[in-house]
């Protein structure tokens, strides 16, 4: 059985944009199954490709502007997202994670199951703290991840 990856994406310097990294830091304090690997993806793009290789399942956590209330949680697959054109991304920091996942599929000759957990941001100004609305959603995001990895 392969590894299960939880990848937190975001910029810690832009308040709610760093939600994915905050989730990884919270998960690092929990007892997780040995086949689970946590990755602080920061604002990396194609640099994530070697870390994703060989995964049995990938869970990506990122800030996502879906039009809901701040702290709203969205669960998507790459198929739920509009195709990304070069230079366009559904995530806030223009990561192009769907392009990275497509490259992974081409390199491995298979489609890895991927769950994207997006959290609606409230504030993207300078600062390292999450807003109360987004911080309040972290426990639910962690519950969703724990359910997916067990």
PyMOL commands that place a pseudoatom at each C-alpha (Angstrom):
pseudoatom trace, name=CA, resn=UNK, resi=1, chain=A, elem=C, hetatm=0, pos=[0.000, 0.000, 0.000]
pseudoatom trace, name=CA, resn=UNK, resi=2, chain=A, elem=C, hetatm=0, pos=[1.339, 3.470, -0.924]
pseudoatom trace, name=CA, resn=UNK, resi=3, chain=A, elem=C, hetatm=0, pos=[1.595, 6.644, 1.043]
pseudoatom trace, name=CA, resn=UNK, resi=4, chain=A, elem=C, hetatm=0, pos=[-1.251, 9.064, 1.675]
pseudoatom trace, name=CA, resn=UNK, resi=5, chain=A, elem=C, hetatm=0, pos=[-0.209, 12.684, 1.351]
pseudoatom trace, name=CA, resn=UNK, resi=6, chain=A, elem=C, hetatm=0, pos=[-1.726, 15.735, 2.978]
pseudoatom trace, name=CA, resn=UNK, resi=7, chain=A, elem=C, hetatm=0, pos=[-0.415, 18.864, 1.284]
pseudoatom trace, name=CA, resn=UNK, resi=8, chain=A, elem=C, hetatm=0, pos=[-1.008, 22.281, 2.806]
pseudoatom trace, name=CA, resn=UNK, resi=9, chain=A, elem=C, hetatm=0, pos=[-0.637, 25.152, 0.385]
pseudoatom trace, name=CA, resn=UNK, resi=10, chain=A, elem=C, hetatm=0, pos=[-0.500, 28.842, 1.165]
pseudoatom trace, name=CA, resn=UNK, resi=11, chain=A, elem=C, hetatm=0, pos=[1.435, 31.948, 2.025]
pseudoatom trace, name=CA, resn=UNK, resi=12, chain=A, elem=C, hetatm=0, pos=[1.735, 32.400, 5.790]
pseudoatom trace, name=CA, resn=UNK, resi=13, chain=A, elem=C, hetatm=0, pos=[2.430, 36.126, 5.343]
pseudoatom trace, name=CA, resn=UNK, resi=14, chain=A, elem=C, hetatm=0, pos=[-1.060, 36.820, 3.949]
pseudoatom trace, name=CA, resn=UNK, resi=15, chain=A, elem=C, hetatm=0, pos=[-3.368, 35.880, 6.834]
pseudoatom trace, name=CA, resn=UNK, resi=16, chain=A, elem=C, hetatm=0, pos=[-6.075, 33.461, 5.559]
pseudoatom trace, name=CA, resn=UNK, resi=17, chain=A, elem=C, hetatm=0, pos=[-4.069, 32.613, 2.434]
pseudoatom trace, name=CA, resn=UNK, resi=18, chain=A, elem=C, hetatm=0, pos=[-1.877, 30.481, 4.688]
pseudoatom trace, name=CA, resn=UNK, resi=19, chain=A, elem=C, hetatm=0, pos=[-4.692, 28.220, 5.895]
pseudoatom trace, name=CA, resn=UNK, resi=20, chain=A, elem=C, hetatm=0, pos=[-3.231, 25.099, 4.253]
pseudoatom trace, name=CA, resn=UNK, resi=21, chain=A, elem=C, hetatm=0, pos=[0.073, 25.507, 6.073]
pseudoatom trace, name=CA, resn=UNK, resi=22, chain=A, elem=C, hetatm=0, pos=[-1.742, 26.158, 9.378]
pseudoatom trace, name=CA, resn=UNK, resi=23, chain=A, elem=C, hetatm=0, pos=[-3.597, 22.857, 8.890]
pseudoatom trace, name=CA, resn=UNK, resi=24, chain=A, elem=C, hetatm=0, pos=[-0.330, 20.981, 8.326]
pseudoatom trace, name=CA, resn=UNK, resi=25, chain=A, elem=C, hetatm=0, pos=[1.133, 22.487, 11.502]
pseudoatom trace, name=CA, resn=UNK, resi=26, chain=A, elem=C, hetatm=0, pos=[-1.942, 21.389, 13.479]
pseudoatom trace, name=CA, resn=UNK, resi=27, chain=A, elem=C, hetatm=0, pos=[-1.756, 17.869, 12.013]
pseudoatom trace, name=CA, resn=UNK, resi=28, chain=A, elem=C, hetatm=0, pos=[1.922, 17.590, 12.967]
pseudoatom trace, name=CA, resn=UNK, resi=29, chain=A, elem=C, hetatm=0, pos=[0.794, 17.570, 16.619]
pseudoatom trace, name=CA, resn=UNK, resi=30, chain=A, elem=C, hetatm=0, pos=[-1.555, 14.612, 16.098]
pseudoatom trace, name=CA, resn=UNK, resi=31, chain=A, elem=C, hetatm=0, pos=[-0.935, 10.880, 15.986]
pseudoatom trace, name=CA, resn=UNK, resi=32, chain=A, elem=C, hetatm=0, pos=[-1.437, 9.865, 12.371]
pseudoatom trace, name=CA, resn=UNK, resi=33, chain=A, elem=C, hetatm=0, pos=[-1.146, 6.476, 10.662]
pseudoatom trace, name=CA, resn=UNK, resi=34, chain=A, elem=C, hetatm=0, pos=[2.420, 5.632, 9.550]
pseudoatom trace, name=CA, resn=UNK, resi=35, chain=A, elem=C, hetatm=0, pos=[1.462, 5.708, 5.866]
pseudoatom trace, name=CA, resn=UNK, resi=36, chain=A, elem=C, hetatm=0, pos=[0.463, 9.395, 6.084]
pseudoatom trace, name=CA, resn=UNK, resi=37, chain=A, elem=C, hetatm=0, pos=[2.959, 12.058, 5.064]
pseudoatom trace, name=CA, resn=UNK, resi=38, chain=A, elem=C, hetatm=0, pos=[2.424, 15.766, 5.725]
pseudoatom trace, name=CA, resn=UNK, resi=39, chain=A, elem=C, hetatm=0, pos=[3.821, 18.295, 3.259]
pseudoatom trace, name=CA, resn=UNK, resi=40, chain=A, elem=C, hetatm=0, pos=[4.079, 22.028, 3.822]
pseudoatom trace, name=CA, resn=UNK, resi=41, chain=A, elem=C, hetatm=0, pos=[3.744, 23.053, 0.185]
pseudoatom trace, name=CA, resn=UNK, resi=42, chain=A, elem=C, hetatm=0, pos=[3.944, 26.779, 0.893]
pseudoatom trace, name=CA, resn=UNK, resi=43, chain=A, elem=C, hetatm=0, pos=[3.671, 28.567, -2.434]
pseudoatom trace, name=CA, resn=UNK, resi=44, chain=A, elem=C, hetatm=0, pos=[5.558, 25.928, -4.406]
pseudoatom trace, name=CA, resn=UNK, resi=45, chain=A, elem=C, hetatm=0, pos=[4.320, 24.924, -7.828]
pseudoatom trace, name=CA, resn=UNK, resi=46, chain=A, elem=C, hetatm=0, pos=[5.945, 22.287, -9.992]
pseudoatom trace, name=CA, resn=UNK, resi=47, chain=A, elem=C, hetatm=0, pos=[8.494, 21.810, -7.188]
pseudoatom trace, name=CA, resn=UNK, resi=48, chain=A, elem=C, hetatm=0, pos=[5.839, 19.669, -5.475]
pseudoatom trace, name=CA, resn=UNK, resi=49, chain=A, elem=C, hetatm=0, pos=[5.877, 17.047, -8.228]
pseudoatom trace, name=CA, resn=UNK, resi=50, chain=A, elem=C, hetatm=0, pos=[8.607, 14.779, -6.748]
pseudoatom trace, name=CA, resn=UNK, resi=51, chain=A, elem=C, hetatm=0, pos=[6.844, 14.772, -3.369]
pseudoatom trace, name=CA, resn=UNK, resi=52, chain=A, elem=C, hetatm=0, pos=[3.537, 13.698, -4.927]
pseudoatom trace, name=CA, resn=UNK, resi=53, chain=A, elem=C, hetatm=0, pos=[5.031, 10.864, -6.927]
pseudoatom trace, name=CA, resn=UNK, resi=54, chain=A, elem=C, hetatm=0, pos=[3.942, 7.376, -5.892]
pseudoatom trace, name=CA, resn=UNK, resi=55, chain=A, elem=C, hetatm=0, pos=[1.105, 8.517, -3.644]
pseudoatom trace, name=CA, resn=UNK, resi=56, chain=A, elem=C, hetatm=0, pos=[-1.912, 6.286, -3.147]
pseudoatom trace, name=CA, resn=UNK, resi=57, chain=A, elem=C, hetatm=0, pos=[-4.061, 9.309, -2.268]
pseudoatom trace, name=CA, resn=UNK, resi=58, chain=A, elem=C, hetatm=0, pos=[-3.474, 13.070, -2.118]
pseudoatom trace, name=CA, resn=UNK, resi=59, chain=A, elem=C, hetatm=0, pos=[-5.384, 15.568, 0.015]
pseudoatom trace, name=CA, resn=UNK, resi=60, chain=A, elem=C, hetatm=0, pos=[-4.698, 19.228, -0.752]
pseudoatom trace, name=CA, resn=UNK, resi=61, chain=A, elem=C, hetatm=0, pos=[-5.711, 22.021, 1.633]
pseudoatom trace, name=CA, resn=UNK, resi=62, chain=A, elem=C, hetatm=0, pos=[-5.749, 25.580, 0.344]
pseudoatom trace, name=CA, resn=UNK, resi=63, chain=A, elem=C, hetatm=0, pos=[-7.606, 28.862, 0.543]
pseudoatom trace, name=CA, resn=UNK, resi=64, chain=A, elem=C, hetatm=0, pos=[-10.249, 28.908, -2.161]
pseudoatom trace, name=CA, resn=UNK, resi=65, chain=A, elem=C, hetatm=0, pos=[-12.538, 31.739, -3.179]
pseudoatom trace, name=CA, resn=UNK, resi=66, chain=A, elem=C, hetatm=0, pos=[-15.837, 29.974, -3.814]
pseudoatom trace, name=CA, resn=UNK, resi=67, chain=A, elem=C, hetatm=0, pos=[-18.153, 32.844, -2.958]
pseudoatom trace, name=CA, resn=UNK, resi=68, chain=A, elem=C, hetatm=0, pos=[-19.272, 31.538, 0.431]
pseudoatom trace, name=CA, resn=UNK, resi=69, chain=A, elem=C, hetatm=0, pos=[-18.996, 32.992, 3.895]
pseudoatom trace, name=CA, resn=UNK, resi=70, chain=A, elem=C, hetatm=0, pos=[-15.485, 33.292, 5.357]
pseudoatom trace, name=CA, resn=UNK, resi=71, chain=A, elem=C, hetatm=0, pos=[-14.487, 29.928, 6.811]
pseudoatom trace, name=CA, resn=UNK, resi=72, chain=A, elem=C, hetatm=0, pos=[-16.786, 27.954, 4.474]
pseudoatom trace, name=CA, resn=UNK, resi=73, chain=A, elem=C, hetatm=0, pos=[-15.263, 24.599, 3.541]
pseudoatom trace, name=CA, resn=UNK, resi=74, chain=A, elem=C, hetatm=0, pos=[-15.370, 23.145, 0.040]
pseudoatom trace, name=CA, resn=UNK, resi=75, chain=A, elem=C, hetatm=0, pos=[-14.531, 19.548, -0.857]
pseudoatom trace, name=CA, resn=UNK, resi=76, chain=A, elem=C, hetatm=0, pos=[-13.661, 19.063, -4.513]
pseudoatom trace, name=CA, resn=UNK, resi=77, chain=A, elem=C, hetatm=0, pos=[-11.845, 16.778, -6.871]
pseudoatom trace, name=CA, resn=UNK, resi=78, chain=A, elem=C, hetatm=0, pos=[-9.753, 18.063, -9.766]
pseudoatom trace, name=CA, resn=UNK, resi=79, chain=A, elem=C, hetatm=0, pos=[-12.624, 17.056, -12.062]
pseudoatom trace, name=CA, resn=UNK, resi=80, chain=A, elem=C, hetatm=0, pos=[-14.892, 19.503, -10.200]
pseudoatom trace, name=CA, resn=UNK, resi=81, chain=A, elem=C, hetatm=0, pos=[-12.615, 22.407, -11.085]
pseudoatom trace, name=CA, resn=UNK, resi=82, chain=A, elem=C, hetatm=0, pos=[-12.611, 24.258, -14.355]
pseudoatom trace, name=CA, resn=UNK, resi=83, chain=A, elem=C, hetatm=0, pos=[-9.624, 23.428, -16.536]
pseudoatom trace, name=CA, resn=UNK, resi=84, chain=A, elem=C, hetatm=0, pos=[-6.745, 25.758, -15.777]
pseudoatom trace, name=CA, resn=UNK, resi=85, chain=A, elem=C, hetatm=0, pos=[-5.216, 27.780, -18.524]
pseudoatom trace, name=CA, resn=UNK, resi=86, chain=A, elem=C, hetatm=0, pos=[-1.583, 28.718, -18.281]
pseudoatom trace, name=CA, resn=UNK, resi=87, chain=A, elem=C, hetatm=0, pos=[-1.240, 31.577, -15.824]
pseudoatom trace, name=CA, resn=UNK, resi=88, chain=A, elem=C, hetatm=0, pos=[-4.696, 30.965, -14.266]
pseudoatom trace, name=CA, resn=UNK, resi=89, chain=A, elem=C, hetatm=0, pos=[-5.437, 29.141, -11.029]
pseudoatom trace, name=CA, resn=UNK, resi=90, chain=A, elem=C, hetatm=0, pos=[-8.383, 28.523, -8.738]
pseudoatom trace, name=CA, resn=UNK, resi=91, chain=A, elem=C, hetatm=0, pos=[-6.163, 28.968, -5.712]
pseudoatom trace, name=CA, resn=UNK, resi=92, chain=A, elem=C, hetatm=0, pos=[-5.305, 32.434, -4.482]
pseudoatom trace, name=CA, resn=UNK, resi=93, chain=A, elem=C, hetatm=0, pos=[-1.563, 32.412, -5.059]
pseudoatom trace, name=CA, resn=UNK, resi=94, chain=A, elem=C, hetatm=0, pos=[-1.698, 31.145, -8.633]
pseudoatom trace, name=CA, resn=UNK, resi=95, chain=A, elem=C, hetatm=0, pos=[-0.114, 27.813, -7.793]
pseudoatom trace, name=CA, resn=UNK, resi=96, chain=A, elem=C, hetatm=0, pos=[-1.595, 25.966, -10.734]
pseudoatom trace, name=CA, resn=UNK, resi=97, chain=A, elem=C, hetatm=0, pos=[-2.000, 22.802, -8.652]
pseudoatom trace, name=CA, resn=UNK, resi=98, chain=A, elem=C, hetatm=0, pos=[-4.289, 21.275, -11.276]
pseudoatom trace, name=CA, resn=UNK, resi=99, chain=A, elem=C, hetatm=0, pos=[-1.480, 21.568, -13.800]
pseudoatom trace, name=CA, resn=UNK, resi=100, chain=A, elem=C, hetatm=0, pos=[0.885, 19.868, -11.329]
pseudoatom trace, name=CA, resn=UNK, resi=101, chain=A, elem=C, hetatm=0, pos=[-1.643, 17.052, -10.822]
pseudoatom trace, name=CA, resn=UNK, resi=102, chain=A, elem=C, hetatm=0, pos=[-2.039, 16.636, -14.585]
pseudoatom trace, name=CA, resn=UNK, resi=103, chain=A, elem=C, hetatm=0, pos=[1.750, 16.431, -14.937]
pseudoatom trace, name=CA, resn=UNK, resi=104, chain=A, elem=C, hetatm=0, pos=[1.801, 13.781, -12.194]
pseudoatom trace, name=CA, resn=UNK, resi=105, chain=A, elem=C, hetatm=0, pos=[-0.812, 11.767, -14.092]
pseudoatom trace, name=CA, resn=UNK, resi=106, chain=A, elem=C, hetatm=0, pos=[1.228, 11.961, -17.291]
pseudoatom trace, name=CA, resn=UNK, resi=107, chain=A, elem=C, hetatm=0, pos=[4.460, 10.970, -15.533]
pseudoatom trace, name=CA, resn=UNK, resi=108, chain=A, elem=C, hetatm=0, pos=[2.954, 8.031, -13.656]
pseudoatom trace, name=CA, resn=UNK, resi=109, chain=A, elem=C, hetatm=0, pos=[0.515, 6.853, -16.306]
pseudoatom trace, name=CA, resn=UNK, resi=110, chain=A, elem=C, hetatm=0, pos=[-2.296, 6.749, -13.760]
pseudoatom trace, name=CA, resn=UNK, resi=111, chain=A, elem=C, hetatm=0, pos=[-4.718, 9.070, -12.053]
pseudoatom trace, name=CA, resn=UNK, resi=112, chain=A, elem=C, hetatm=0, pos=[-4.100, 9.366, -8.315]
pseudoatom trace, name=CA, resn=UNK, resi=113, chain=A, elem=C, hetatm=0, pos=[-7.239, 9.969, -6.199]
pseudoatom trace, name=CA, resn=UNK, resi=114, chain=A, elem=C, hetatm=0, pos=[-7.160, 13.603, -5.062]
pseudoatom trace, name=CA, resn=UNK, resi=115, chain=A, elem=C, hetatm=0, pos=[-9.374, 15.491, -2.626]
pseudoatom trace, name=CA, resn=UNK, resi=116, chain=A, elem=C, hetatm=0, pos=[-9.081, 19.272, -2.513]
pseudoatom trace, name=CA, resn=UNK, resi=117, chain=A, elem=C, hetatm=0, pos=[-10.292, 20.899, 0.684]
pseudoatom trace, name=CA, resn=UNK, resi=118, chain=A, elem=C, hetatm=0, pos=[-10.705, 24.626, 0.179]
pseudoatom trace, name=CA, resn=UNK, resi=119, chain=A, elem=C, hetatm=0, pos=[-11.439, 27.187, 2.877]
pseudoatom trace, name=CA, resn=UNK, resi=120, chain=A, elem=C, hetatm=0, pos=[-13.071, 30.520, 2.022]
pseudoatom trace, name=CA, resn=UNK, resi=121, chain=A, elem=C, hetatm=0, pos=[-10.751, 33.339, 3.164]
pseudoatom trace, name=CA, resn=UNK, resi=122, chain=A, elem=C, hetatm=0, pos=[-11.854, 36.580, 4.790]
pseudoatom trace, name=CA, resn=UNK, resi=123, chain=A, elem=C, hetatm=0, pos=[-8.673, 38.655, 4.837]
pseudoatom trace, name=CA, resn=UNK, resi=124, chain=A, elem=C, hetatm=0, pos=[-5.632, 38.410, 2.561]
pseudoatom trace, name=CA, resn=UNK, resi=125, chain=A, elem=C, hetatm=0, pos=[-3.766, 41.411, 3.940]
pseudoatom trace, name=CA, resn=UNK, resi=126, chain=A, elem=C, hetatm=0, pos=[-0.309, 41.223, 5.529]
pseudoatom trace, name=CA, resn=UNK, resi=127, chain=A, elem=C, hetatm=0, pos=[-0.251, 39.225, 8.742]
pseudoatom trace, name=CA, resn=UNK, resi=128, chain=A, elem=C, hetatm=0, pos=[0.493, 35.743, 9.985]
pseudoatom trace, name=CA, resn=UNK, resi=129, chain=A, elem=C, hetatm=0, pos=[-2.680, 35.042, 11.991]
pseudoatom trace, name=CA, resn=UNK, resi=130, chain=A, elem=C, hetatm=0, pos=[-5.828, 33.522, 10.554]
pseudoatom trace, name=CA, resn=UNK, resi=131, chain=A, elem=C, hetatm=0, pos=[-9.051, 35.480, 10.962]
pseudoatom trace, name=CA, resn=UNK, resi=132, chain=A, elem=C, hetatm=0, pos=[-11.391, 34.075, 13.634]
pseudoatom trace, name=CA, resn=UNK, resi=133, chain=A, elem=C, hetatm=0, pos=[-13.798, 32.771, 10.962]
pseudoatom trace, name=CA, resn=UNK, resi=134, chain=A, elem=C, hetatm=0, pos=[-11.109, 30.785, 9.150]
pseudoatom trace, name=CA, resn=UNK, resi=135, chain=A, elem=C, hetatm=0, pos=[-9.419, 29.653, 12.386]
pseudoatom trace, name=CA, resn=UNK, resi=136, chain=A, elem=C, hetatm=0, pos=[-12.794, 28.292, 13.548]
pseudoatom trace, name=CA, resn=UNK, resi=137, chain=A, elem=C, hetatm=0, pos=[-12.976, 26.065, 10.451]
pseudoatom trace, name=CA, resn=UNK, resi=138, chain=A, elem=C, hetatm=0, pos=[-9.664, 24.287, 11.164]
pseudoatom trace, name=CA, resn=UNK, resi=139, chain=A, elem=C, hetatm=0, pos=[-11.121, 21.623, 13.456]
pseudoatom trace, name=CA, resn=UNK, resi=140, chain=A, elem=C, hetatm=0, pos=[-13.670, 20.636, 10.806]
pseudoatom trace, name=CA, resn=UNK, resi=141, chain=A, elem=C, hetatm=0, pos=[-10.976, 20.528, 8.102]
pseudoatom trace, name=CA, resn=UNK, resi=142, chain=A, elem=C, hetatm=0, pos=[-8.863, 18.260, 10.329]
pseudoatom trace, name=CA, resn=UNK, resi=143, chain=A, elem=C, hetatm=0, pos=[-11.891, 15.985, 10.926]
pseudoatom trace, name=CA, resn=UNK, resi=144, chain=A, elem=C, hetatm=0, pos=[-12.406, 15.691, 7.165]
pseudoatom trace, name=CA, resn=UNK, resi=145, chain=A, elem=C, hetatm=0, pos=[-8.743, 14.840, 6.626]
pseudoatom trace, name=CA, resn=UNK, resi=146, chain=A, elem=C, hetatm=0, pos=[-8.681, 12.249, 9.411]
pseudoatom trace, name=CA, resn=UNK, resi=147, chain=A, elem=C, hetatm=0, pos=[-11.765, 10.594, 7.938]
pseudoatom trace, name=CA, resn=UNK, resi=148, chain=A, elem=C, hetatm=0, pos=[-10.109, 10.449, 4.514]
pseudoatom trace, name=CA, resn=UNK, resi=149, chain=A, elem=C, hetatm=0, pos=[-6.822, 8.950, 5.726]
pseudoatom trace, name=CA, resn=UNK, resi=150, chain=A, elem=C, hetatm=0, pos=[-8.241, 6.197, 7.927]
for i in range(1, 150): cmd.bond("trace and resi %d" % i, "trace and resi %d" % (i + 1))
show_as sticks, trace
zoom trace
